[in-house]
Amino acid sequence: MKSEEPFDRFYFWGDMLLRDFDEVDKYMVNAQLMFKDLSKLKELDESFDFLTEEQREFLKGFWVSFEEKPAGSKEEFLKVWRKLPKVYTEYVKSLKKEKLGYEGMIHKEVAEKVMSKGVLGKNEKGEHYIFAGFNALTKAEENIISYFVGEGANCYWDIDAYYMEDKWQEAGQFFRQYRNHPVLSRTFETPPENFKGQKEIKLTGVPQRIGQAKLVGQALSENLPPPGEIERR
């Protein structure tokens, strides 16, 4: 059915919907369950028995407060919400047909592939891969990196003992989890204690990400010894 909604209004919630799809895929959430109509709370207990009691109570709280909204607003919301599973499925299907994909969709496909049969070729070695600078991983990123680490890859975490060892420091929350991870834990060593020491900090404004990458390459070439000297070491 043709919509009479003007494009400028559609663009706002359309963009929001695409961001939701992206998050759903990055965290490998079942979209059909995610967008299920839970206004009948009995369905929540039947379909989401894998959730903790706290998580179920949170969802119940949302839908109970939703029931208190005016009838018109409620019906409009449900009309859109019930269409989301089909919109998601058809959107992903059309993108695959065109060999296209948004970031979360690609992350999810790669994660599912490495979980089922891996991605490294016969002559490839995991030790040739390095993951650096990550912090709060999505579920897809966690699965991908865990696969490569299991094949010999390494991770370099941007962490300091100041954040890691103090449970009240939120910046170290995910690192503390990964340190106990069944696979990622092997990439952790005793964290350095650089944060509290004296340091010289130089700030450089770079407008684009590609410019940041070029600047890092330039800084490394100026501060690291030549490749031949590194090999001799």
Order of alpha helices (4+ residues) and beta strands (2+ residues): alpha-alpha-alpha-alpha-alpha-alpha-alpha-beta-alpha-beta-alpha-alpha-alpha-alpha
